């Protein structure tokens, strides 16, 4: 799965999830984990970033289908990898 985040795709994820990126990160780090809405928004944003460098169009419905096909655990791992790449952390070492 190829995901890529940019500032624009993360803003789009904020709008889709209805919360700020700071709140999204807090949710990802929370004991209960991220809501399906947040995971779907981040997946849609990552897919949009991988497919376009200019126009950000989030396909929430398509992202939901990917979650159904691949499984939420696989998608969550891929989102984590893409976020670590965006923020410059070595994904091999956490």
VENTAJO-V979187 format. One record per pair of residues at least 24 apart in sequence whose ideal C-beta (glycine too) atoms are under 6 Angstrom apart, sorted by the first residue. I is the first residue (numbers start at 1). GAP is how many residues later the second one is. If there is no record, write none. Layout:
I/GAP, I/GAP
This chain:
1/77, 2/48, 3/43, 3/47, 3/75, 3/79, 4/45, 4/46, 5/41, 5/44, 5/77, 5/81, 6/43, 8/48, 9/36, 9/39, 9/40, 9/47, 12/33, 12/44, 12/46, 13/28, 13/29, 13/32, 16/25, 16/42, 16/44, 17/24, 40/24, 42/37, 43/32, 46/36
